[in-house]
């Protein structure tokens, strides 16, 4: 899930079989409104980590 600087959800996408590292780079490149990401396990709905734009 991608969040704006105002902490509002502005983007979501399931990873599936995609490469997570590539996906993170693409999201930050193509979606300037995304200030940070929350990685979650879709099946268990568990929070994994926060990924910040640098």
N, C-alpha and C positions, 0 to 999 in steps of 0.2 A: 504494500500500500504506500502510495506517495502522498506526502503532506506538504502544504505550503508553509511559508514562514509564520503565518498566523495559526498554524496547527490545524488547518482544515484539510480533510482528505480530498485530494484533487486527481488521484490516479490509482487504478488497481489493475493487476494483471497476474494470472497464474503462471508460474515458471514452467511447469510440466517437464518436458525433456530438454528444454533450452539450457544453455550454459549460464549459470547465475552471474558470474563475473562479467560476461559480455552483456547480459541484460541490464545490469546496474549501470554500466558505462553508457549504453544506449538510452536508457531512461533519463539520466542526467543530461545527456547531450541533446535529446529531442524534446525534452519537457522542462524548460527553464523555470516553470512555476513550481516544480518539485524541489523542495528545500532539503528534505530527508525522506528516507524510506524506513518502513517497519517490515522486517521479514517475519513471516509466520508460517507455521505448518498448516496447510489447508485442511488436512484430514482431522487433526486434533485441535485446530484453532489455537495453538500455542504460540506465544510470542517467542521469537528467536533472538533478534537483535535489531538495533537501530543503525542505519547506514546514513552518514551525513555527507552532503556535498562538500568538496574541498576547493 
